[in-house]
């Protein structure tokens, strides 16, 4: 159990700091956080019309991050006693002195064994004893990302600890866990669905679904530089290298440079931190499809940059990465699904593999094919496909003809909420799923 908690607690900024201070549940935040040098003045909110349970508790933490690591500056909890959003947040803390320091605020709302809401790390911009943050959004735990992300054979899961609870997110559902006896390692099960759980042993994780279904998992590591992001209105871009973060904003009029001081991950989001003469920068890259607000082009990462000048949101990574990440199996042509087998009983497959050199190829129900593709600022186009000359029975030849005709008309692509690839044409869509999933 100790080994597992060491893993999950350090995977979440909030989880590493949200420890209840004795006497902090009085409901008086000034008792939980006595006056310090910098005053936080903010408001916690979320737009959904969902009431918080009466027994909800707010957990708050402020950390300092520098080249030497992370240090907790203040942490407290307070009972909300039926209070609903917007929740005013006013307290003070003593900042860490010296240069090259970044200060972050994190918050969560829990009720009993339920984790209800989370913020991501919020950059604290302290000036002359005040840090007016304005509004801070409380996200659902799945939207915020928490703990560590793991890729299992059957699902991507999040595992983390907040306050005294351990939580598992799988199949778009959050589960509170409880420890159970194990011959070795640490084992937890869902409090409400005991057949679901996890088993950690020797640094490896197993996702348990009943007695017979076990999925091996691998940890989803933080993203590595070099990596970049960009956005519009006003135009900006951020470039992250192994040593630095450079933010160009206001359509190129302002350049902010910072030395990288640390990288961390919460869920599927990687946080790059830096400090410089123009203040701190916190750039967060989340592994989820982001569409450029001007062109609609999908990118592999959603990006949020917090700095002295405010907060910017946009997309990161290259659209090509979404195409080459997987080999694709076509499941639908227009409105018609691709059958599993032909009249001869043999399996039917239409596949696509994009490479980084501008070519796509695979099997087109009967013959093998290859074509050139071009990915531009606003779309995707493919050249005429060359194929082998083997003859096959129906419906293979009909499917092949339909696929190749649609392929030649592709104008753009997208990634659906389920991760499926959509090649979009005036005559219909080619839908494909990642092979092996």
C-alpha positions as CSV (number, residue, x, y, z in Angstrom):
1,X,0.0,0.0,0.0
2,X,2.8,2.4,0.8
3,X,4.4,1.9,-2.6
4,X,1.1,2.6,-4.4
5,X,0.3,5.7,-2.5
6,X,3.8,7.0,-3.2
7,X,3.1,6.6,-6.9
8,X,-0.3,8.2,-7.0
9,X,0.2,11.0,-4.5
10,X,3.1,12.4,-6.4
11,X,1.3,12.2,-9.7
12,X,-1.1,15.1,-8.8
13,X,-0.1,18.5,-7.7
14,X,-3.2,18.9,-5.6
15,X,-2.9,15.4,-4.2
16,X,0.6,16.1,-2.9
17,X,-0.6,19.2,-1.0
18,X,-4.2,18.7,-0.1
19,X,-3.7,17.5,3.5
20,X,-6.2,18.7,6.0
21,X,-4.7,21.1,8.6
22,X,-6.0,20.3,12.1
23,X,-8.9,22.6,13.0
24,X,-9.3,23.8,9.4
25,X,-12.8,22.4,9.0
26,X,-14.3,25.2,11.1
27,X,-15.6,26.9,7.9
28,X,-13.6,30.0,8.6
29,X,-10.9,30.3,6.0
30,X,-9.1,33.0,7.9
31,X,-8.5,30.5,10.7
32,X,-7.2,27.9,8.3
33,X,-4.8,30.4,6.6
34,X,-3.6,33.2,8.8
35,X,-2.4,36.5,7.3
36,X,0.8,36.2,5.3
37,X,2.6,38.5,2.9
38,X,0.6,38.0,-0.3
39,X,-3.2,38.2,-0.4
40,X,-5.1,35.9,-2.8
41,X,-8.4,37.2,-4.0
42,X,-10.3,34.9,-6.3
43,X,-13.6,33.3,-7.1
44,X,-14.2,29.6,-7.7
45,X,-17.0,28.7,-10.2
46,X,-18.3,26.2,-12.7
47,X,-21.0,26.8,-15.4
48,X,-23.0,23.6,-15.0
49,X,-26.2,24.0,-13.1
50,X,-25.4,21.2,-10.6
51,X,-25.6,21.8,-6.9
52,X,-22.8,20.8,-4.5
53,X,-23.8,18.4,-1.7
54,X,-24.3,20.1,1.7
55,X,-21.3,18.2,3.2
56,X,-18.9,19.4,0.6
57,X,-15.4,20.5,1.6
58,X,-13.0,22.8,-0.2
59,X,-9.3,22.0,-0.3
60,X,-6.8,24.6,-1.2
61,X,-3.0,24.6,-1.6
62,X,-0.2,27.0,-2.7
63,X,3.2,25.6,-3.8
64,X,6.5,27.2,-4.8
65,X,8.4,25.6,-7.7
66,X,12.0,26.4,-8.6
67,X,15.0,24.6,-10.0
68,X,15.4,22.7,-6.7
69,X,11.9,21.2,-6.8
70,X,8.5,21.9,-5.2
71,X,7.8,23.3,-1.7
72,X,4.4,23.5,-0.1
73,X,3.7,27.0,1.3
74,X,0.2,26.7,2.6
75,X,-2.6,24.1,2.7
76,X,-6.0,24.2,4.3
77,X,-9.5,22.9,4.0
78,X,-12.9,24.5,4.9
79,X,-16.4,23.1,5.1
80,X,-18.7,24.8,2.6
81,X,-21.8,24.2,4.8
82,X,-24.2,24.3,1.8
83,X,-22.5,27.2,0.0
84,X,-22.8,27.0,-3.8
85,X,-20.7,28.5,-6.6
86,X,-19.5,31.1,-7.1
87,X,-17.3,30.6,-4.0
88,X,-15.2,33.5,-2.8
89,X,-11.6,32.6,-2.0
90,X,-9.6,35.0,0.1
91,X,-6.5,34.1,2.1
92,X,-2.9,35.1,2.4
93,X,0.4,33.2,2.2
94,X,4.1,33.9,2.5
95,X,5.8,33.5,-0.8
96,X,9.2,31.9,-1.3
97,X,11.8,34.6,-1.6
98,X,14.5,34.8,-4.3
99,X,14.6,34.7,-8.1
100,X,13.6,31.8,-10.3
101,X,10.5,30.9,-8.3
102,X,7.0,30.1,-9.6
103,X,4.0,30.0,-7.3
104,X,0.9,27.9,-8.0
105,X,-2.6,27.5,-6.5
106,X,-4.6,24.3,-6.7
107,X,-8.1,23.6,-5.3
108,X,-10.5,20.7,-5.1
109,X,-14.0,20.0,-3.8
110,X,-14.8,16.6,-2.1
111,X,-17.9,15.3,-0.3
112,X,-17.5,12.1,1.7
113,X,-15.7,9.6,-0.5
114,X,-16.6,11.5,-3.7
115,X,-14.1,13.8,-5.6
116,X,-16.4,16.4,-7.2
117,X,-14.3,19.2,-8.7
118,X,-10.7,20.1,-9.4
119,X,-8.7,23.0,-10.7
120,X,-5.6,22.6,-12.7
121,X,-2.5,24.4,-11.4
122,X,-3.2,28.2,-11.4
123,X,-0.3,30.6,-11.7
124,X,-0.2,33.1,-8.9
125,X,1.0,36.5,-10.1
126,X,2.0,38.3,-6.9
127,X,2.6,42.0,-7.0
128,X,3.0,44.4,-4.1
129,X,1.4,42.0,-1.7
130,X,-1.6,41.2,-3.8
131,X,-2.5,38.4,-6.2
132,X,-5.9,39.1,-7.8
133,X,-6.6,35.9,-9.8
134,X,-10.3,36.8,-10.6
135,X,-12.2,33.6,-11.5
136,X,-10.9,30.1,-11.3
137,X,-12.9,27.3,-13.0
138,X,-13.6,24.1,-11.1
139,X,-13.6,21.2,-13.6
140,X,-15.0,17.7,-13.3
141,X,-12.2,15.4,-12.3
142,X,-12.2,13.7,-15.8
143,X,-12.0,17.1,-17.6
144,X,-9.3,18.4,-15.2
145,X,-7.1,15.3,-15.3
146,X,-5.6,14.1,-12.0
147,X,-3.1,11.6,-10.7
148,X,-1.2,9.6,-13.2
149,X,-2.5,8.4,-16.6
150,X,-2.0,4.8,-17.6
151,X,-2.6,3.0,-20.9
152,X,-4.1,-0.4,-20.3
153,X,-5.0,-3.1,-22.8
154,X,-8.7,-2.2,-22.5
155,X,-8.8,1.4,-21.5
156,X,-6.9,4.6,-20.6
157,X,-7.2,5.1,-16.8
158,X,-6.4,7.9,-14.3
159,X,-5.3,7.0,-10.8
160,X,-4.7,9.5,-8.1
161,X,-5.2,10.5,-4.4
162,X,-6.8,13.6,-3.1
163,X,-7.1,14.4,0.6
164,X,-7.5,10.9,2.2
165,X,-9.1,9.2,-0.8
166,X,-7.8,7.2,-3.7
167,X,-9.6,7.5,-7.0
168,X,-9.7,5.6,-10.3
169,X,-11.2,6.9,-13.5
170,X,-12.0,4.3,-16.2
171,X,-14.6,4.1,-18.9
172,X,-15.5,7.8,-18.3
173,X,-16.5,7.0,-14.8
174,X,-14.8,8.0,-11.5
175,X,-14.6,5.4,-8.7
176,X,-13.6,5.9,-5.1
177,X,-11.3,3.0,-4.1
178,X,-10.8,1.1,-0.8
179,X,-7.8,-1.1,0.1
180,X,-8.2,-4.8,0.1
181,X,-5.8,-7.6,1.3
182,X,-3.1,-8.7,-1.2
183,X,-0.4,-11.4,-0.9
184,X,2.0,-8.9,-2.4
185,X,2.0,-5.3,-3.6
186,X,-1.1,-3.1,-3.0
187,X,-4.6,-3.8,-4.2
188,X,-7.6,-1.5,-4.3
189,X,-11.2,-2.0,-5.4
190,X,-14.1,0.3,-6.2
191,X,-16.3,1.0,-3.2
192,X,-19.5,0.8,-5.2
193,X,-18.4,-1.7,-7.9
194,X,-16.2,-4.3,-6.1
195,X,-15.4,-6.2,-9.3
196,X,-13.4,-3.2,-10.5
197,X,-10.0,-2.4,-9.1
198,X,-6.3,-2.1,-9.5
199,X,-3.3,-4.1,-8.3
200,X,0.2,-2.5,-8.0
201,X,3.2,-4.7,-7.7
202,X,6.8,-3.9,-8.2
203,X,6.0,-0.6,-10.0
204,X,3.6,-2.3,-12.4
205,X,-0.1,-1.8,-12.5
206,X,-2.9,-4.2,-13.4
207,X,-6.5,-3.1,-14.1
208,X,-8.9,-5.7,-12.6
209,X,-12.4,-6.2,-14.1
210,X,-13.8,-9.2,-12.2
211,X,-12.0,-12.5,-11.6
212,X,-11.1,-13.3,-15.1
213,X,-10.4,-10.0,-16.9
214,X,-7.0,-8.4,-16.2
215,X,-5.4,-5.6,-18.2
216,X,-1.7,-4.8,-18.0
217,X,-1.0,-1.1,-17.9
218,X,1.9,1.2,-18.7
219,X,2.3,4.7,-17.4
220,X,1.7,7.5,-19.8
221,X,4.9,9.6,-19.6
222,X,5.0,13.3,-19.7
223,X,5.5,14.9,-23.1
224,X,9.1,15.7,-24.1
225,X,10.4,18.9,-25.7
226,X,10.9,20.3,-28.3
227,X,7.2,21.0,-28.5
228,X,5.2,24.0,-29.6
229,X,1.7,25.6,-29.4
230,X,-0.1,28.4,-31.1
231,X,-3.4,30.3,-31.0
232,X,-5.4,33.2,-32.5
233,X,-7.0,36.5,-31.7
234,X,-4.4,37.8,-30.9
235,X,-2.0,35.5,-32.7
236,X,0.6,33.8,-30.4
237,X,2.9,30.8,-30.3
238,X,5.0,29.2,-27.6
239,X,8.2,27.1,-28.2
240,X,9.5,24.8,-25.5
241,X,13.0,23.4,-25.7
242,X,15.0,21.4,-23.1
243,X,16.3,24.6,-21.6
244,X,13.8,27.3,-22.2
245,X,10.3,28.5,-22.9
246,X,9.8,31.3,-25.4
247,X,6.3,32.9,-25.8
248,X,5.6,35.3,-28.7
249,X,2.3,37.1,-28.3
250,X,0.3,40.1,-29.6
251,X,0.9,39.1,-33.2
252,X,4.6,38.9,-32.7
253,X,4.9,42.3,-30.9
254,X,5.8,40.8,-27.5
255,X,8.5,38.1,-26.8
256,X,8.7,36.6,-23.3
257,X,11.6,34.3,-22.6
258,X,12.0,32.0,-19.5
259,X,14.4,29.4,-18.3
260,X,12.8,26.0,-17.7
261,X,12.7,25.1,-14.1
262,X,10.5,22.0,-14.0
263,X,8.1,19.7,-15.8
264,X,5.3,17.7,-14.2
265,X,2.2,15.8,-15.3
266,X,-1.3,15.5,-13.9
267,X,-3.4,13.0,-15.8
268,X,-2.7,13.3,-19.5
269,X,-1.6,16.9,-19.2
270,X,2.1,17.9,-19.1
271,X,3.0,21.2,-17.3
272,X,6.1,23.1,-18.4
273,X,7.3,25.8,-16.0
274,X,9.8,28.6,-16.5
275,X,10.9,31.9,-15.0
276,X,12.7,34.9,-16.4
277,X,13.0,38.6,-16.3
278,X,9.4,39.1,-17.5
279,X,8.0,36.8,-14.8
280,X,7.0,33.1,-14.7
281,X,5.3,31.0,-17.4
282,X,3.2,27.9,-17.0
283,X,2.4,26.1,-20.3
284,X,0.1,23.1,-20.1
285,X,-0.2,20.6,-22.9
286,X,-3.1,18.2,-22.7
287,X,-3.4,15.0,-24.8
288,X,-6.7,15.7,-26.4
289,X,-7.7,16.7,-29.9
290,X,-7.8,20.5,-30.3
291,X,-9.2,22.3,-33.4
292,X,-7.6,25.5,-34.6
293,X,-10.1,28.3,-34.0
294,X,-9.4,29.8,-37.5
295,X,-9.0,26.8,-39.7
296,X,-10.7,23.9,-37.9
297,X,-7.5,21.8,-38.4
298,X,-7.2,19.2,-35.6
299,X,-4.0,19.1,-33.5
300,X,-3.0,16.4,-30.9
301,X,-2.8,18.8,-27.9
302,X,-4.9,21.5,-26.2
303,X,-2.6,24.2,-24.9
304,X,-3.1,26.7,-22.1
305,X,-0.3,29.3,-21.3
306,X,-0.4,31.4,-18.1
307,X,2.1,34.3,-17.8
308,X,2.3,37.8,-16.5
309,X,0.3,39.1,-19.5
310,X,-2.7,36.8,-18.8
311,X,-3.9,33.5,-20.1
312,X,-3.8,32.2,-23.7
313,X,-5.6,29.1,-25.1
314,X,-4.8,27.3,-28.3
315,X,-3.5,24.1,-29.9
316,X,-0.2,22.3,-29.9
317,X,1.7,19.6,-31.8
318,X,1.4,18.8,-35.5
319,X,-1.7,17.6,-37.3
320,X,0.4,15.0,-39.1
321,X,1.1,13.3,-35.7
322,X,-2.6,12.4,-35.5
323,X,-2.5,10.6,-38.9
324,X,0.8,8.7,-38.4
325,X,0.2,7.8,-34.7
326,X,-1.8,4.6,-35.7
327,X,-2.4,2.2,-38.5
328,X,-6.1,2.6,-39.4
329,X,-8.8,0.0,-40.1
330,X,-11.7,1.4,-42.2
331,X,-15.1,0.6,-40.6
332,X,-17.5,2.7,-42.7
333,X,-17.7,4.2,-46.1
334,X,-20.3,7.0,-46.1
335,X,-23.3,5.6,-44.4
336,X,-22.5,2.0,-45.1
337,X,-20.4,-0.2,-42.7
338,X,-17.6,-2.3,-44.1
339,X,-18.7,-6.0,-43.8
340,X,-16.4,-8.3,-41.8
341,X,-16.3,-10.9,-44.5
342,X,-17.2,-11.6,-48.2
343,X,-19.4,-14.2,-49.8
344,X,-16.4,-16.6,-49.8
345,X,-16.3,-16.3,-46.0
346,X,-12.8,-14.7,-46.0
347,X,-12.1,-11.6,-43.9
348,X,-12.5,-8.2,-45.6
349,X,-10.0,-5.4,-44.6
350,X,-9.6,-1.9,-45.8
351,X,-6.5,-0.3,-44.1
352,X,-4.6,2.9,-44.1
353,X,-1.1,3.8,-43.0
354,X,0.1,7.4,-43.3
355,X,3.9,8.1,-43.1
356,X,5.9,11.2,-42.4
357,X,7.0,11.4,-46.0
358,X,3.6,12.2,-47.5
359,X,2.4,8.8,-48.5
360,X,-0.5,6.6,-47.5
361,X,-1.0,3.0,-48.3
362,X,-2.6,-0.3,-47.3
363,X,-5.2,-2.8,-48.4
364,X,-8.3,-1.7,-50.3
365,X,-10.6,-4.7,-49.7
366,X,-8.9,-6.6,-52.5
367,X,-5.7,-5.0,-53.9
368,X,-2.9,-3.1,-52.2
369,X,-2.7,0.6,-52.9
370,X,-0.5,3.7,-52.3
371,X,-1.0,7.4,-52.9
372,X,0.6,10.7,-52.1
373,X,-1.1,13.1,-49.6
374,X,-0.6,16.7,-48.8
375,X,-1.5,18.3,-45.5
376,X,-1.9,22.0,-45.6
377,X,-3.0,24.8,-43.3
378,X,-6.7,24.2,-43.9
379,X,-7.1,20.7,-45.3
380,X,-5.9,17.3,-46.5
381,X,-5.8,16.1,-50.1
382,X,-4.7,12.8,-51.7
383,X,-3.5,12.1,-55.1
384,X,-4.7,9.3,-57.4
385,X,-4.0,5.9,-55.9
386,X,-1.9,3.3,-57.6
387,X,-3.0,-0.3,-57.0
388,X,-2.1,-3.9,-57.7
389,X,-4.1,-5.7,-60.4
390,X,-5.6,-8.7,-58.5
391,X,-9.3,-9.5,-59.3
392,X,-11.6,-10.4,-56.4
393,X,-15.2,-11.5,-56.0
394,X,-18.0,-9.2,-54.9
395,X,-18.5,-7.4,-52.6
396,X,-14.8,-6.8,-52.4
397,X,-14.4,-5.1,-55.8
398,X,-17.4,-2.9,-55.1
399,X,-16.1,-1.9,-51.7
400,X,-12.6,-1.2,-53.2
401,X,-14.0,1.0,-55.9
402,X,-16.1,2.9,-53.4
403,X,-13.1,3.4,-51.0
404,X,-10.7,4.6,-53.7
405,X,-13.3,7.0,-55.2
406,X,-13.9,8.5,-51.8
407,X,-10.1,8.6,-51.0
408,X,-9.5,10.7,-54.1
409,X,-12.1,13.3,-53.0
410,X,-10.8,13.9,-49.4
411,X,-10.7,17.5,-48.5
412,X,-9.9,17.4,-44.7
413,X,-9.8,15.1,-41.7
414,X,-10.9,15.1,-38.1
415,X,-10.7,12.9,-35.0
416,X,-14.0,12.0,-33.4
417,X,-14.6,11.9,-29.6
418,X,-14.0,8.1,-29.7
419,X,-10.6,8.5,-31.4
420,X,-11.9,7.5,-34.8
421,X,-10.3,9.0,-37.9
422,X,-12.8,10.8,-40.2
423,X,-11.7,11.5,-43.8
424,X,-14.2,14.1,-45.1
425,X,-15.3,14.3,-48.7
426,X,-18.3,15.9,-50.5
427,X,-19.7,12.4,-51.2
428,X,-19.4,11.1,-47.6
429,X,-16.9,10.2,-44.9
430,X,-14.3,7.4,-44.6
431,X,-14.4,6.3,-40.9
432,X,-11.5,4.3,-39.5
433,X,-10.4,3.1,-36.1
434,X,-6.9,2.6,-34.8
435,X,-5.8,-1.0,-35.4
436,X,-5.3,-3.0,-32.2
437,X,-8.0,-1.1,-30.3
